[in-house]
Amino acid sequence: MLLYRLKQTYICTVKLPIFFRILVLVTAFVPLCSYSQSAVYKTALKKNIALFQSAKTANDFVYAANCFEKLAVTEKKEWLAFYYAGLCNVLAAFEKQAKEIDIYCDKADVLMRKADSLSKNNSEVFVIKSMIAAARINANKLQRAQKYGLLASKYAAEAVKLNDANPRAHYVKGKVILNMPLVFGGGERKAKPIFELVLEKIKVYKAESDLHPSWGKPEAELELKNINRSS
């Protein structure tokens, strides 16, 4: 009985207050919860990337963009969902009528500012910035070509500067030169070797993960096909 009382006394002295036990349980649960949220986010992101990769029309890109935006809200500190949402919006802009282009470019701009704040000096972000500027030209080529052409060129150059190994940085550089007037050093002859360089860089480029940007090969191949056809 004495032994029992001693044990009981010892147990009582180390018994934790209820609030402390709750705190311990919550703290132990947080890493598991965070892991679970991260896993769900990555699974959803991968699913949305498949939507982007299979998109063919403006409506397809808009749908994919909306899916990425909804996902971005759940993980506000992750830049990739904002990036893909911006990419899909600008790709939709390229397919839209002139009066609708700015609507989607404005959305892409907001999303890329968010991505930029989460991942500073990111070459991929500047790729999309260049694409947004290029898309805005199509809303009114006569009035916008000079202003937004210069912006597209500036952002493409910055994308290359930040990461010369990034094939997409060279792709947007090639697009800028392709659409630049001949008198300013543009045109197909100048752009062709850049698109060829894109394909060379893609051969050795390794994305950080299967969730990071890896597009560019089909796009560069299409540009080269069109250039060779018109030569």
C-alpha positions as CSV (number, residue, x, y, z in Angstrom):
1,M,0.0,0.0,0.0
2,L,2.9,2.4,0.8
3,L,4.4,1.5,-2.5
4,Y,1.1,2.2,-4.2
5,R,0.8,5.6,-2.4
6,L,4.3,6.5,-3.4
7,K,3.6,5.6,-7.0
8,Q,0.3,7.5,-6.9
9,T,2.1,10.6,-5.4
10,Y,4.8,10.5,-8.1
11,I,2.2,10.2,-10.8
12,C,0.3,13.1,-9.5
13,T,3.3,15.3,-9.3
14,V,4.2,14.8,-13.0
15,K,0.6,14.9,-14.2
16,L,0.4,17.8,-16.7
17,P,-2.3,20.5,-16.6
18,I,-5.1,20.0,-19.1
19,F,-4.2,23.1,-21.1
20,F,-0.6,22.0,-21.4
21,R,-1.6,18.6,-22.6
22,I,-3.8,20.2,-25.3
23,L,-0.9,22.4,-26.3
24,V,1.4,19.4,-26.7
25,L,-1.2,17.6,-28.8
26,V,-1.8,20.6,-31.0
27,T,2.0,21.1,-31.5
28,A,2.5,17.5,-32.4
29,F,-0.4,17.7,-34.9
30,V,0.8,20.8,-36.7
31,P,3.7,19.2,-38.7
32,L,1.3,16.3,-39.7
33,C,-1.3,18.8,-40.7
34,S,1.2,20.9,-42.7
35,Y,2.5,17.9,-44.4
36,S,-1.1,16.9,-45.3
37,Q,-1.9,20.3,-46.7
38,S,1.4,20.3,-48.7
39,A,0.6,16.9,-50.2
40,V,-2.9,18.0,-51.1
41,Y,-1.5,21.2,-52.7
42,K,1.1,19.3,-54.7
43,T,-1.5,16.8,-56.0
44,A,-3.9,19.5,-57.0
45,L,-1.1,21.5,-58.6
46,K,0.0,18.5,-60.7
47,K,-3.6,17.9,-61.8
48,N,-4.0,21.6,-62.8
49,I,-0.7,21.4,-64.7
50,A,-2.1,18.6,-66.7
51,L,-5.1,20.8,-67.6
52,F,-2.7,23.5,-68.7
53,Q,-0.7,21.1,-70.9
54,S,-3.8,19.8,-72.6
55,A,-5.4,23.2,-73.2
56,K,-6.0,24.2,-76.8
57,T,-8.5,27.1,-76.8
58,A,-8.9,30.4,-74.9
59,N,-11.7,28.8,-72.8
60,D,-9.4,25.9,-71.9
61,F,-6.7,28.3,-70.7
62,V,-9.3,30.4,-68.8
63,Y,-10.6,27.3,-67.0
64,A,-7.1,26.2,-66.1
65,A,-6.3,29.7,-64.9
66,N,-9.3,29.7,-62.6
67,C,-8.3,26.3,-61.2
68,F,-4.8,27.6,-60.4
69,E,-6.2,30.8,-58.8
70,K,-8.4,28.8,-56.5
71,L,-5.4,26.7,-55.5
72,A,-3.2,29.7,-55.0
73,V,-5.7,31.0,-52.4
74,T,-5.2,27.9,-50.3
75,E,-1.4,28.2,-50.3
76,K,-0.7,31.9,-50.4
77,K,3.0,31.5,-49.8
78,E,3.7,29.2,-52.8
79,W,4.6,31.0,-56.1
80,L,3.9,28.3,-58.6
81,A,0.1,28.4,-58.5
82,F,0.2,32.1,-59.1
83,Y,2.8,31.6,-61.9
84,Y,0.7,29.1,-63.7
85,A,-2.5,31.1,-63.3
86,G,-0.7,34.1,-64.8
87,L,0.7,32.0,-67.7
88,C,-2.8,30.6,-68.5
89,N,-4.3,34.1,-68.4
90,V,-1.8,35.5,-70.8
91,L,-2.1,32.5,-73.2
92,A,-5.9,33.1,-73.2
93,A,-5.2,36.8,-74.0
94,F,-3.3,35.8,-77.1
95,E,-6.4,33.9,-78.3
96,K,-8.9,36.6,-77.4
97,Q,-10.4,39.5,-79.5
98,A,-8.7,42.9,-79.2
99,K,-11.3,44.3,-76.8
100,E,-10.8,41.4,-74.3
101,I,-7.0,41.2,-74.3
102,D,-6.3,43.7,-71.6
103,I,-8.8,42.0,-69.3
104,Y,-6.7,38.8,-69.2
105,C,-3.4,40.7,-69.3
106,D,-4.5,42.7,-66.2
107,K,-5.3,39.5,-64.4
108,A,-2.0,38.0,-65.4
109,D,-0.2,41.2,-64.2
110,V,-1.7,40.9,-60.7
111,L,-0.8,37.3,-60.5
112,M,2.7,37.8,-61.6
113,R,3.2,40.6,-59.1
114,K,2.2,38.1,-56.4
115,A,4.5,35.4,-57.8
116,D,7.3,38.0,-57.9
117,S,6.8,38.9,-54.3
118,L,7.1,35.3,-53.3
119,S,10.0,34.4,-55.5
120,K,12.3,37.4,-56.1
121,N,14.5,37.6,-59.2
122,N,12.9,34.6,-60.8
123,S,13.6,34.2,-64.5
124,E,10.3,32.3,-65.0
125,V,8.4,35.3,-63.7
126,F,10.1,37.7,-66.1
127,V,9.2,35.2,-69.0
128,I,5.6,35.8,-68.2
129,K,6.0,39.5,-67.8
130,S,7.5,39.6,-71.3
131,M,4.6,37.6,-72.7
132,I,2.0,39.9,-71.0
133,A,3.7,43.0,-72.7
134,A,3.7,41.2,-76.1
135,A,0.0,40.2,-75.7
136,R,-1.0,43.8,-75.0
137,I,0.4,44.9,-78.4
138,N,-2.3,42.8,-80.1
139,A,-5.1,45.0,-78.6
140,N,-3.9,47.9,-80.8
141,K,-0.7,47.3,-82.8
142,L,-0.4,50.8,-84.3
143,Q,-0.6,52.5,-80.9
144,R,1.1,49.9,-78.7
145,A,3.9,48.3,-80.7
146,Q,6.6,50.6,-79.6
147,K,5.8,50.9,-75.9
148,Y,5.0,47.3,-75.2
149,G,7.5,45.9,-77.7
150,L,10.2,47.6,-75.7
151,L,8.8,46.2,-72.4
152,A,8.6,42.7,-73.9
153,S,12.2,43.0,-74.9
154,K,13.3,44.4,-71.6
155,Y,11.6,41.6,-69.6
156,A,12.9,38.9,-72.0
157,A,16.5,40.2,-71.6
158,E,16.1,40.2,-67.8
159,A,14.8,36.6,-67.8
160,V,17.9,35.5,-69.8
161,K,20.1,37.5,-67.5
162,L,18.7,35.9,-64.4
163,N,19.0,32.4,-65.7
164,D,20.7,31.9,-69.1
165,A,20.0,28.1,-68.8
166,N,16.2,28.7,-68.8
167,P,14.9,27.7,-72.3
168,R,11.7,29.7,-71.8
169,A,13.7,32.9,-71.3
170,H,15.3,32.4,-74.7
171,Y,12.0,31.5,-76.2
172,V,10.4,34.8,-75.3
173,K,13.6,36.6,-76.5
174,G,13.1,34.8,-79.8
175,K,9.5,35.8,-80.0
176,V,10.4,39.5,-79.4
177,I,13.0,39.4,-82.2
178,L,10.6,37.5,-84.6
179,N,8.0,40.2,-84.3
180,M,10.4,43.1,-84.3
181,P,10.7,45.1,-87.6
182,L,13.6,44.2,-89.9
183,V,15.0,47.7,-89.6
184,F,15.5,47.2,-85.9
185,G,17.2,43.9,-86.3
186,G,14.2,41.6,-86.1
187,G,12.6,39.1,-88.4
188,E,12.7,35.4,-89.0
189,R,16.4,35.1,-90.0
190,K,17.4,36.7,-86.7
191,A,14.9,34.7,-84.6
192,K,15.6,31.3,-86.1
193,P,19.0,30.6,-84.3
194,I,17.4,31.7,-81.0
195,F,14.6,29.1,-81.3
196,E,17.2,26.5,-82.3
197,L,19.1,27.5,-79.1
198,V,15.9,26.9,-77.1
199,L,15.8,23.3,-78.3
200,E,19.5,22.8,-77.4
201,K,19.0,24.2,-73.9
202,I,15.9,22.1,-73.3
203,K,18.0,18.9,-73.9
204,V,20.1,19.7,-70.8
205,Y,17.7,21.7,-68.7
206,K,16.5,20.1,-65.5
207,A,13.5,21.6,-63.7
208,E,13.6,21.6,-59.9
209,S,10.7,19.2,-59.8
210,D,7.9,17.9,-62.0
211,L,5.8,20.8,-60.7
212,H,8.2,23.5,-62.0
213,P,7.9,25.0,-65.5
214,S,9.2,22.7,-68.3
215,W,7.2,24.0,-71.3
216,G,8.9,25.4,-74.4
217,K,9.9,22.6,-76.7
218,P,6.7,22.3,-78.8
219,E,6.4,26.1,-78.9
220,A,10.0,26.5,-80.2
221,E,9.5,23.7,-82.7
222,L,6.3,25.3,-84.0
223,E,8.1,28.6,-84.5
224,L,10.9,26.9,-86.4
225,K,8.4,25.0,-88.6
226,N,6.7,28.2,-89.5
227,I,10.0,29.9,-90.3
228,N,11.2,27.1,-92.4
229,R,7.9,26.9,-94.3
230,S,8.0,30.6,-95.2
231,S,11.7,30.5,-96.2
